[in-house]
Amino acid sequence: MTLLPILVFWALLAWGMAGPRSVLIYLFFATMPFGAFAVLPTGLTGGLTFTPTPLVALALVVRTFVRPGGAGALLGMALRPERLLLLASFGVVAVIVTLFMPRLFAGAIEVVPVRGDLDQTVPLRPNQQNISQLAYLLIALASVFAFARLLRSPRLRQHAYRALCLGGAVAVLTGLLDLAAGSLPLNGLLAPFRTASYALAVDVEVLGGKRVVGLMPEASAYGGLCLAFLCAIHFYRRAMWEGPVRDIVAPLLVLALIGCIWLARSSGAYVGFAVFVMLAVLDWCLRLGARGRGGRRGVAGELGFVVVLVIGLCLVVIVTPHALDPLYELVDRMVFQKGSSESFEQRGMWRRVAFEGLLSSQGLGLGLGSARTSSSLVAILSGTGLLGGALYYTFFLQCLLRTGRDRMGEAPFVFSAFRFAAMPGFLVGLMVGSADFGGMLAFGFGLVSALADDVRSATRRRPARRAHLWGPENALAVP
């Protein structure tokens, strides 16, 4: 039974390599919810777990660049400051620091190991996690380059937006199956997808209720995944062509993903959701003040739905004053009392030790996988040094500041959507993240880079085509 899902995955991957390029894009997002699924038996890999999404990303990279002209396109993106030079430089620094610093500072700096006793420090040593975490980061970096090249095609961009919806639907389905497994005999169905070699926390309860994990290693990972899909689907939805996916499927998935975030009972996901709500309100205010129908398209319906939802909640409270008490109690336990929990203190110790290790290395870094950190900022700084951190966050800022000349075209919508979609996960990552920025952010980096190239090319060729709606007829005008 365990072998069957592995064979199905490799068959789908072979189809993606031989079939249309869009197949790999759909697989990329559809496999994200399978974070506890080892697609290679761990007995054959020395205990390392290879999950589906990085392998799909690697296949996407190979298919994009292992072809005539691919190497030249890759170098062209990596060597130009307005494209991906900063990200490529970050990758070079990460490789140098990870390969050499654990050996240079071996035994001289204390760290909390990524695997082992998480409450004690040990002397820094080269370890297997250096290579595995570096490999995952390099795959994420390479996938940014692949998306930056592929998503210059308007039709492939539309496939990517729909693939986001597919991934969100899979995340919801796997979460519901995990929830139902508490009362139905479904563990035999889920067990073949929980084959990772690392510890899995799939049966944890909070305040008498199960923390839903889907097919991810733990509830916080599942909550973070649902938050990422929620932000991406909500904010990128306006860039979709008109149709049932944009107008019906995407809004329903947004509601379902909100429910899954609630069921995950993750403090990080709750904080991220609060940030999402604030950004969504800000987005509505900006769209209401935008010129032309294109900027305000759809905002009335979204605001109307929110108003109806708020009125409904108010009526529930009026009729049943204590109906929301369980909600208040859970939020208070998972968010406001988090600072007094043992896990909060432990994670704080990890960050402190890793940062002290960075200072002890004179800012050169300790190498990826050398120290447990529980914070994307500390992980990147301690793993790649001050230089690596400066390069990565400067690139992130460059992507956030992308703008489009044509206010009615697709690019401004996407640049704005990236800014809003990336921030909740970025802020949560400061608390519970790692150096690997993951597939969703890699997609966002690649998308804005592709559209920035498209904007520059269109500006050189001819004035941008004016249209507040875009569809298949517009796609033919852009290569």
SULGIGI-V574277 format. One record per residue. N is the residue number from 1. PHI is phi in degrees with one decimal (none if undefined). BURIAL is I if it has 9 or more other C-alpha atoms within 8 Angstrom, else O. D_CENTER is the distance of its C-alpha to the mean C-alpha in whole Angstrom. Layout:
n=N phi=PHI burial=BURIAL d_center=D_CENTER
n=N phi=PHI burial=BURIAL d_center=D_CENTER
This chain:
n=1 phi=none burial=O d_center=30
n=2 phi=-67.5 burial=O d_center=27
n=3 phi=-72.7 burial=O d_center=28
n=4 phi=-61.1 burial=O d_center=28
n=5 phi=-60.3 burial=I d_center=24
n=6 phi=-64.3 burial=I d_center=23
n=7 phi=-64.8 burial=O d_center=26
n=8 phi=-63.3 burial=O d_center=24
n=9 phi=-60.2 burial=I d_center=21
n=10 phi=-66.8 burial=O d_center=23
n=11 phi=-67.4 burial=O d_center=25
n=12 phi=-65.3 burial=I d_center=22
n=13 phi=-66.2 burial=I d_center=21
n=14 phi=-63.6 burial=O d_center=24
n=15 phi=-62.0 burial=I d_center=25
n=16 phi=-63.4 burial=I d_center=22
n=17 phi=-72.3 burial=I d_center=23
n=18 phi=-98.4 burial=O d_center=27
n=19 phi=-93.5 burial=O d_center=26
n=20 phi=-61.0 burial=O d_center=24
n=21 phi=-63.6 burial=O d_center=21
n=22 phi=-64.3 burial=I d_center=19
n=23 phi=-60.1 burial=I d_center=19
n=24 phi=-65.1 burial=I d_center=17
n=25 phi=-66.1 burial=I d_center=15
n=26 phi=-63.5 burial=I d_center=15
n=27 phi=-63.5 burial=I d_center=15
n=28 phi=-56.7 burial=I d_center=12
n=29 phi=-81.5 burial=I d_center=10
n=30 phi=-67.4 burial=I d_center=13
n=31 phi=-89.0 burial=I d_center=12
n=32 phi=-57.2 burial=I d_center=9
n=33 phi=-71.0 burial=I d_center=11
n=34 phi=-99.8 burial=I d_center=13
n=35 phi=-76.4 burial=I d_center=12
n=36 phi=-111.0 burial=I d_center=16
n=37 phi=-103.6 burial=I d_center=17
n=38 phi=-90.2 burial=I d_center=19
n=39 phi=-85.3 burial=I d_center=20
n=40 phi=-126.2 burial=I d_center=23
n=41 phi=-53.6 burial=O d_center=25
n=42 phi=-64.7 burial=I d_center=25
n=43 phi=-66.9 burial=O d_center=28
n=44 phi=-93.5 burial=O d_center=28
n=45 phi=-113.2 burial=I d_center=26
n=46 phi=69.4 burial=O d_center=27
n=47 phi=92.6 burial=O d_center=25
n=48 phi=-76.1 burial=O d_center=22
n=49 phi=-104.8 burial=I d_center=19
n=50 phi=-106.0 burial=I d_center=17
n=51 phi=-84.9 burial=I d_center=15
n=52 phi=-65.3 burial=I d_center=15
n=53 phi=-61.4 burial=I d_center=11
n=54 phi=-60.4 burial=I d_center=12
n=55 phi=-70.9 burial=I d_center=16
n=56 phi=-64.0 burial=I d_center=15
n=57 phi=-61.1 burial=I d_center=13
n=58 phi=-63.3 burial=I d_center=16
n=59 phi=-63.3 burial=I d_center=18
n=60 phi=-63.5 burial=I d_center=17
n=61 phi=-65.2 burial=I d_center=18
n=62 phi=-61.4 burial=O d_center=21
n=63 phi=-66.8 burial=I d_center=22
n=64 phi=-77.9 burial=I d_center=21
n=65 phi=-109.7 burial=I d_center=23
n=66 phi=-87.8 burial=I d_center=26
n=67 phi=-162.8 burial=O d_center=28
n=68 phi=-55.7 burial=O d_center=31
n=69 phi=85.3 burial=O d_center=30
n=70 phi=-67.1 burial=I d_center=26
n=71 phi=-63.8 burial=I d_center=27
n=72 phi=-64.5 burial=O d_center=28
n=73 phi=-64.5 burial=I d_center=25
n=74 phi=-62.3 burial=I d_center=23
n=75 phi=-65.3 burial=O d_center=26
n=76 phi=-61.1 burial=O d_center=26
n=77 phi=-73.1 burial=I d_center=22
n=78 phi=-75.7 burial=I d_center=22
n=79 phi=-106.0 burial=I d_center=26
n=80 phi=-108.6 burial=I d_center=26
n=81 phi=-58.7 burial=O d_center=24
n=82 phi=-77.4 burial=O d_center=23
n=83 phi=-110.5 burial=I d_center=21
n=84 phi=-124.8 burial=I d_center=19
n=85 phi=-61.5 burial=I d_center=22
n=86 phi=-62.4 burial=I d_center=20
n=87 phi=-68.1 burial=I d_center=17
n=88 phi=-62.5 burial=I d_center=19
n=89 phi=-64.2 burial=I d_center=22
n=90 phi=-59.4 burial=I d_center=19
n=91 phi=-62.8 burial=I d_center=18
n=92 phi=-63.5 burial=O d_center=22
n=93 phi=-62.8 burial=I d_center=23
n=94 phi=-60.6 burial=I d_center=20
n=95 phi=-64.9 burial=I d_center=22
n=96 phi=-62.7 burial=I d_center=25
n=97 phi=-64.5 burial=I d_center=25
n=98 phi=-69.1 burial=I d_center=23
n=99 phi=-79.3 burial=I d_center=26
n=100 phi=-110.7 burial=I d_center=29
n=101 phi=-67.0 burial=I d_center=28
n=102 phi=-60.9 burial=I d_center=28
n=103 phi=-84.8 burial=I d_center=31
n=104 phi=-65.2 burial=O d_center=33
n=105 phi=-104.3 burial=I d_center=32
n=106 phi=-56.5 burial=I d_center=33
n=107 phi=79.7 burial=O d_center=35
n=108 phi=-98.7 burial=O d_center=35
n=109 phi=-129.8 burial=I d_center=32
n=110 phi=-90.8 burial=I d_center=31
n=111 phi=-138.7 burial=I d_center=27
n=112 phi=-91.0 burial=I d_center=26
n=113 phi=-68.6 burial=I d_center=25
n=114 phi=-65.3 burial=I d_center=21
n=115 phi=-125.5 burial=O d_center=23
n=116 phi=125.2 burial=O d_center=27
n=117 phi=-73.9 burial=O d_center=28
n=118 phi=-87.5 burial=I d_center=26
n=119 phi=-110.5 burial=O d_center=28
n=120 phi=-127.0 burial=O d_center=30
n=121 phi=-94.5 burial=I d_center=30
n=122 phi=-134.7 burial=O d_center=31
n=123 phi=-64.7 burial=I d_center=32
n=124 phi=-61.5 burial=I d_center=30
n=125 phi=-143.0 burial=I d_center=30
n=126 phi=-61.0 burial=I d_center=28
n=127 phi=-148.3 burial=O d_center=26
n=128 phi=-63.3 burial=O d_center=24
n=129 phi=-66.4 burial=I d_center=21
n=130 phi=-56.8 burial=I d_center=22
n=131 phi=-72.3 burial=I d_center=22
n=132 phi=-66.1 burial=I d_center=19
n=133 phi=-70.9 burial=I d_center=16
n=134 phi=-64.5 burial=I d_center=17
n=135 phi=-62.9 burial=O d_center=17
n=136 phi=-62.9 burial=I d_center=13
n=137 phi=-64.9 burial=I d_center=13
n=138 phi=-64.6 burial=I d_center=15
n=139 phi=-64.5 burial=I d_center=14
n=140 phi=-61.7 burial=I d_center=11
n=141 phi=-62.3 burial=I d_center=13
n=142 phi=-64.4 burial=I d_center=15
n=143 phi=-67.5 burial=I d_center=13
n=144 phi=-61.6 burial=I d_center=12
n=145 phi=-62.5 burial=I d_center=16
n=146 phi=-64.1 burial=I d_center=16
n=147 phi=-66.0 burial=I d_center=14
n=148 phi=-61.5 burial=I d_center=16
n=149 phi=-87.0 burial=I d_center=19
n=150 phi=-66.5 burial=I d_center=19
n=151 phi=-81.3 burial=I d_center=18
n=152 phi=-71.4 burial=I d_center=21
n=153 phi=-82.3 burial=I d_center=22
n=154 phi=-58.3 burial=I d_center=22
n=155 phi=-68.5 burial=O d_center=22
n=156 phi=-67.6 burial=I d_center=19
n=157 phi=-63.1 burial=I d_center=17
n=158 phi=-65.1 burial=I d_center=19
n=159 phi=-60.3 burial=I d_center=18
n=160 phi=-64.7 burial=I d_center=14
n=161 phi=-63.2 burial=I d_center=14
n=162 phi=-69.2 burial=I d_center=16
n=163 phi=-63.9 burial=I d_center=14
n=164 phi=-57.1 burial=I d_center=11
n=165 phi=-65.2 burial=I d_center=14
n=166 phi=-62.0 burial=I d_center=15
n=167 phi=-61.6 burial=I d_center=12
n=168 phi=-62.9 burial=I d_center=12
n=169 phi=-64.8 burial=I d_center=16
n=170 phi=-64.7 burial=I d_center=15
n=171 phi=-61.0 burial=I d_center=13
n=172 phi=-64.8 burial=I d_center=16
n=173 phi=-61.3 burial=O d_center=18
n=174 phi=-65.5 burial=I d_center=17
n=175 phi=-65.5 burial=I d_center=17
n=176 phi=-66.1 burial=I d_center=21
n=177 phi=-64.5 burial=I d_center=22
n=178 phi=-65.3 burial=I d_center=21
n=179 phi=-64.5 burial=I d_center=23
n=180 phi=-68.7 burial=I d_center=26
n=181 phi=-64.5 burial=I d_center=26
n=182 phi=-70.4 burial=O d_center=28
n=183 phi=-124.9 burial=O d_center=31
n=184 phi=-122.0 burial=O d_center=31
n=185 phi=-78.0 burial=O d_center=31
n=186 phi=-110.2 burial=I d_center=28
n=187 phi=-62.0 burial=O d_center=27
n=188 phi=-65.2 burial=O d_center=29
n=189 phi=-75.0 burial=O d_center=26
n=190 phi=-86.4 burial=I d_center=23
n=191 phi=-56.6 burial=I d_center=25
n=192 phi=-63.6 burial=I d_center=24
n=193 phi=-100.8 burial=I d_center=20
n=194 phi=-120.7 burial=I d_center=20
n=195 phi=-118.2 burial=I d_center=22
n=196 phi=-65.6 burial=I d_center=20
n=197 phi=-81.3 burial=O d_center=22
n=198 phi=-83.6 burial=O d_center=20
n=199 phi=-65.8 burial=O d_center=21
n=200 phi=-114.7 burial=O d_center=20
n=201 phi=-106.1 burial=O d_center=21
n=202 phi=-107.9 burial=I d_center=21
n=203 phi=-128.4 burial=O d_center=24
n=204 phi=-94.2 burial=O d_center=24
n=205 phi=-119.4 burial=O d_center=26
n=206 phi=-133.0 burial=O d_center=26
n=207 phi=53.6 burial=O d_center=29
n=208 phi=80.5 burial=O d_center=30
n=209 phi=-120.0 burial=O d_center=27
n=210 phi=-71.7 burial=I d_center=24
n=211 phi=-83.8 burial=I d_center=21
n=212 phi=-73.1 burial=I d_center=19
n=213 phi=-119.7 burial=I d_center=16
n=214 phi=60.0 burial=I d_center=16
n=215 phi=-114.6 burial=I d_center=16
n=216 phi=-98.4 burial=I d_center=14
n=217 phi=-65.9 burial=I d_center=15
n=218 phi=-154.5 burial=I d_center=16
n=219 phi=-65.4 burial=I d_center=16
n=220 phi=-65.0 burial=I d_center=13
n=221 phi=-67.3 burial=I d_center=11
n=222 phi=-67.7 burial=I d_center=11
n=223 phi=-62.0 burial=I d_center=11
n=224 phi=-65.5 burial=I d_center=8
n=225 phi=-64.5 burial=I d_center=7
n=226 phi=-62.5 burial=I d_center=9
n=227 phi=-62.8 burial=I d_center=9
n=228 phi=-63.3 burial=I d_center=5
n=229 phi=-66.4 burial=I d_center=8
n=230 phi=-58.4 burial=I d_center=11
n=231 phi=-63.6 burial=I d_center=10
n=232 phi=-65.4 burial=I d_center=9
n=233 phi=-66.4 burial=I d_center=12
n=234 phi=-64.5 burial=I d_center=14
n=235 phi=-84.3 burial=I d_center=14
n=236 phi=-81.5 burial=I d_center=14
n=237 phi=-57.8 burial=I d_center=17
n=238 phi=-68.6 burial=O d_center=19
n=239 phi=-86.6 burial=O d_center=19
n=240 phi=-75.6 burial=I d_center=20
n=241 phi=-68.8 burial=I d_center=23
n=242 phi=-61.7 burial=O d_center=25
n=243 phi=160.5 burial=O d_center=26
n=244 phi=-64.3 burial=O d_center=25
n=245 phi=-64.6 burial=I d_center=21
n=246 phi=-72.5 burial=I d_center=21
n=247 phi=-90.0 burial=I d_center=24
n=248 phi=-122.1 burial=O d_center=24
n=249 phi=-64.1 burial=I d_center=21
n=250 phi=-60.0 burial=I d_center=18
n=251 phi=-61.2 burial=I d_center=20
n=252 phi=-65.2 burial=O d_center=20
n=253 phi=-66.0 burial=I d_center=17
n=254 phi=-59.0 burial=I d_center=16
n=255 phi=-63.7 burial=O d_center=19
n=256 phi=-63.6 burial=I d_center=18
n=257 phi=-68.3 burial=I d_center=15
n=258 phi=-61.5 burial=I d_center=16
n=259 phi=-62.9 burial=O d_center=19
n=260 phi=-67.7 burial=I d_center=16
n=261 phi=-62.0 burial=I d_center=15
n=262 phi=-62.6 burial=I d_center=18
n=263 phi=-69.4 burial=I d_center=19
n=264 phi=-68.6 burial=I d_center=17
n=265 phi=52.6 burial=I d_center=19
n=266 phi=-110.0 burial=I d_center=16
n=267 phi=-63.0 burial=I d_center=17
n=268 phi=-62.2 burial=I d_center=14
n=269 phi=-65.6 burial=I d_center=13
n=270 phi=-65.6 burial=I d_center=16
n=271 phi=-63.1 burial=I d_center=16
n=272 phi=-61.8 burial=I d_center=13
n=273 phi=-65.0 burial=I d_center=14
n=274 phi=-61.1 burial=O d_center=17
n=275 phi=-63.8 burial=I d_center=16
n=276 phi=-57.4 burial=I d_center=14
n=277 phi=-61.2 burial=O d_center=18
n=278 phi=-63.0 burial=O d_center=19
n=279 phi=-69.7 burial=I d_center=17
n=280 phi=-63.5 burial=I d_center=18
n=281 phi=-64.2 burial=O d_center=22
n=282 phi=-60.9 burial=O d_center=22
n=283 phi=-61.9 burial=I d_center=21
n=284 phi=-61.8 burial=I d_center=23
n=285 phi=-63.0 burial=O d_center=26
n=286 phi=-65.4 burial=O d_center=25
n=287 phi=-69.6 burial=I d_center=25
n=288 phi=-65.0 burial=I d_center=29
n=289 phi=-89.9 burial=O d_center=30
n=290 phi=-74.9 burial=O d_center=29
n=291 phi=-84.0 burial=O d_center=32
n=292 phi=82.9 burial=O d_center=32
n=293 phi=-71.9 burial=O d_center=31
n=294 phi=-60.3 burial=I d_center=28
n=295 phi=-70.3 burial=I d_center=26
n=296 phi=-93.7 burial=I d_center=27
n=297 phi=-60.3 burial=O d_center=27
n=298 phi=86.9 burial=O d_center=26
n=299 phi=-70.2 burial=I d_center=26
n=300 phi=-63.1 burial=O d_center=29
n=301 phi=-64.8 burial=O d_center=28
n=302 phi=-65.6 burial=O d_center=24
n=303 phi=-65.2 burial=I d_center=26
n=304 phi=-60.9 burial=O d_center=29
n=305 phi=-63.8 burial=O d_center=27
n=306 phi=-64.1 burial=O d_center=26
n=307 phi=-61.8 burial=O d_center=29
n=308 phi=-61.3 burial=O d_center=31
n=309 phi=-64.0 burial=O d_center=28
n=310 phi=-63.8 burial=O d_center=29
n=311 phi=-61.6 burial=O d_center=33
n=312 phi=-62.1 burial=O d_center=32
n=313 phi=-64.7 burial=O d_center=31
n=314 phi=-62.5 burial=O d_center=34
n=315 phi=-64.5 burial=O d_center=36
n=316 phi=-61.8 burial=I d_center=35
n=317 phi=-65.8 burial=I d_center=35
n=318 phi=-66.5 burial=O d_center=39
n=319 phi=-73.8 burial=O d_center=40
n=320 phi=-127.4 burial=O d_center=38
n=321 phi=-56.4 burial=O d_center=38
n=322 phi=-102.0 burial=O d_center=36
n=323 phi=-64.9 burial=O d_center=34
n=324 phi=-97.5 burial=O d_center=31
n=325 phi=-59.0 burial=O d_center=32
n=326 phi=-58.9 burial=O d_center=30
n=327 phi=-65.7 burial=O d_center=27
n=328 phi=-60.8 burial=O d_center=28
n=329 phi=-64.9 burial=O d_center=29
n=330 phi=-68.2 burial=I d_center=25
n=331 phi=-63.6 burial=I d_center=24
n=332 phi=-62.5 burial=I d_center=26
n=333 phi=-70.1 burial=I d_center=26
n=334 phi=-83.7 burial=I d_center=22
n=335 phi=-114.8 burial=I d_center=22
n=336 phi=-75.5 burial=O d_center=25
n=337 phi=-96.7 burial=I d_center=27
n=338 phi=-62.4 burial=I d_center=24
n=339 phi=-64.0 burial=O d_center=25
n=340 phi=-99.8 burial=O d_center=28
n=341 phi=-83.6 burial=O d_center=27
n=342 phi=-66.6 burial=O d_center=27
n=343 phi=-65.8 burial=O d_center=23
n=344 phi=-63.7 burial=I d_center=23
n=345 phi=-65.9 burial=I d_center=26
n=346 phi=-65.3 burial=I d_center=25
n=347 phi=-63.6 burial=I d_center=21
n=348 phi=-63.0 burial=O d_center=23
n=349 phi=-65.7 burial=O d_center=26
n=350 phi=-59.2 burial=I d_center=23
n=351 phi=-64.4 burial=I d_center=22
n=352 phi=-63.8 burial=O d_center=25
n=353 phi=-65.1 burial=I d_center=26
n=354 phi=-65.1 burial=I d_center=24
n=355 phi=-68.2 burial=I d_center=24
n=356 phi=-64.4 burial=O d_center=28
n=357 phi=-64.7 burial=I d_center=28
n=358 phi=-61.3 burial=I d_center=26
n=359 phi=-65.0 burial=O d_center=29
n=360 phi=-66.6 burial=O d_center=31
n=361 phi=-88.6 burial=I d_center=30
n=362 phi=59.6 burial=O d_center=31
n=363 phi=82.3 burial=I d_center=28
n=364 phi=-74.6 burial=I d_center=27
n=365 phi=102.9 burial=I d_center=25
n=366 phi=-107.5 burial=I d_center=25
n=367 phi=99.0 burial=I d_center=22
n=368 phi=-61.7 burial=I d_center=19
n=369 phi=81.3 burial=I d_center=19
n=370 phi=-81.9 burial=I d_center=23
n=371 phi=-139.1 burial=I d_center=22
n=372 phi=-79.4 burial=I d_center=20
n=373 phi=-130.2 burial=I d_center=18
n=374 phi=61.5 burial=I d_center=16
n=375 phi=-160.5 burial=I d_center=15
n=376 phi=-63.3 burial=I d_center=12
n=377 phi=-64.0 burial=I d_center=15
n=378 phi=-66.7 burial=I d_center=18
n=379 phi=-63.7 burial=I d_center=16
n=380 phi=-70.3 burial=I d_center=16
n=381 phi=-66.4 burial=I d_center=20
n=382 phi=-73.8 burial=I d_center=21
n=383 phi=-81.4 burial=I d_center=20
n=384 phi=-122.5 burial=I d_center=20
n=385 phi=83.1 burial=I d_center=23
n=386 phi=-63.6 burial=I d_center=24
n=387 phi=-66.0 burial=I d_center=24
n=388 phi=-61.8 burial=I d_center=20
n=389 phi=-62.2 burial=I d_center=19
n=390 phi=-63.4 burial=O d_center=21
n=391 phi=-65.4 burial=I d_center=20
n=392 phi=-65.8 burial=I d_center=16
n=393 phi=-73.5 burial=O d_center=16
n=394 phi=-68.1 burial=I d_center=19
n=395 phi=-64.3 burial=I d_center=17
n=396 phi=-57.7 burial=O d_center=14
n=397 phi=-63.9 burial=O d_center=17
n=398 phi=-58.9 burial=O d_center=18
n=399 phi=-67.9 burial=I d_center=15
n=400 phi=-64.8 burial=I d_center=16
n=401 phi=-94.2 burial=O d_center=19
n=402 phi=-60.6 burial=I d_center=20
n=403 phi=-135.4 burial=O d_center=22
n=404 phi=-115.7 burial=I d_center=24
n=405 phi=-75.1 burial=O d_center=28
n=406 phi=-91.2 burial=I d_center=28
n=407 phi=-68.5 burial=O d_center=27
n=408 phi=-97.2 burial=I d_center=28
n=409 phi=-85.5 burial=I d_center=26
n=410 phi=-74.0 burial=O d_center=22
n=411 phi=-56.0 burial=I d_center=21
n=412 phi=-60.5 burial=I d_center=21
n=413 phi=-60.8 burial=I d_center=20
n=414 phi=-69.4 burial=I d_center=16
n=415 phi=-60.0 burial=I d_center=17
n=416 phi=-64.7 burial=O d_center=17
n=417 phi=-61.7 burial=I d_center=14
n=418 phi=-62.6 burial=I d_center=12
n=419 phi=-58.9 burial=I d_center=14
n=420 phi=-73.7 burial=I d_center=13
n=421 phi=-71.0 burial=I d_center=10
n=422 phi=-79.8 burial=I d_center=8
n=423 phi=-69.0 burial=O d_center=11
n=424 phi=-59.1 burial=I d_center=10
n=425 phi=-64.7 burial=I d_center=7
n=426 phi=-63.0 burial=O d_center=9
n=427 phi=-68.4 burial=I d_center=12
n=428 phi=-64.6 burial=I d_center=11
n=429 phi=-61.2 burial=I d_center=10
n=430 phi=-63.9 burial=I d_center=14
n=431 phi=-98.1 burial=I d_center=15
n=432 phi=-137.0 burial=I d_center=13
n=433 phi=-97.9 burial=I d_center=11
n=434 phi=-132.9 burial=I d_center=12
n=435 phi=-71.3 burial=I d_center=12
n=436 phi=-75.0 burial=I d_center=10
n=437 phi=-75.0 burial=I d_center=7
n=438 phi=86.3 burial=O d_center=5
n=439 phi=-70.1 burial=I d_center=5
n=440 phi=-66.9 burial=O d_center=3
n=441 phi=-70.8 burial=I d_center=5
n=442 phi=-60.9 burial=I d_center=7
n=443 phi=-61.1 burial=I d_center=8
n=444 phi=-63.5 burial=I d_center=9
n=445 phi=-58.2 burial=I d_center=11
n=446 phi=-64.8 burial=I d_center=13
n=447 phi=-64.3 burial=I d_center=13
n=448 phi=-68.8 burial=I d_center=15
n=449 phi=-67.5 burial=I d_center=17
n=450 phi=-64.4 burial=I d_center=18
n=451 phi=-73.1 burial=I d_center=19
n=452 phi=-64.3 burial=I d_center=21
n=453 phi=-61.7 burial=I d_center=23
n=454 phi=-63.5 burial=I d_center=24
n=455 phi=-64.4 burial=I d_center=25
n=456 phi=-64.1 burial=O d_center=27
n=457 phi=-65.9 burial=O d_center=29
n=458 phi=-66.1 burial=I d_center=30
n=459 phi=-65.6 burial=I d_center=31
n=460 phi=-72.5 burial=O d_center=33
n=461 phi=-78.9 burial=O d_center=34
n=462 phi=-166.7 burial=O d_center=35
n=463 phi=-60.1 burial=O d_center=34
n=464 phi=-63.5 burial=O d_center=31
n=465 phi=-69.8 burial=O d_center=32
n=466 phi=-87.4 burial=O d_center=32
n=467 phi=-169.5 burial=O d_center=31
n=468 phi=-87.2 burial=I d_center=29
n=469 phi=-123.7 burial=O d_center=28
n=470 phi=-126.0 burial=I d_center=27
n=471 phi=-156.0 burial=O d_center=27
n=472 phi=-56.5 burial=O d_center=28
n=473 phi=-67.0 burial=O d_center=31
n=474 phi=-74.4 burial=O d_center=29
n=475 phi=-62.0 burial=I d_center=27
n=476 phi=-69.7 burial=O d_center=30
n=477 phi=-84.5 burial=O d_center=31
n=478 phi=-119.6 burial=O d_center=28
n=479 phi=-70.9 burial=O d_center=28
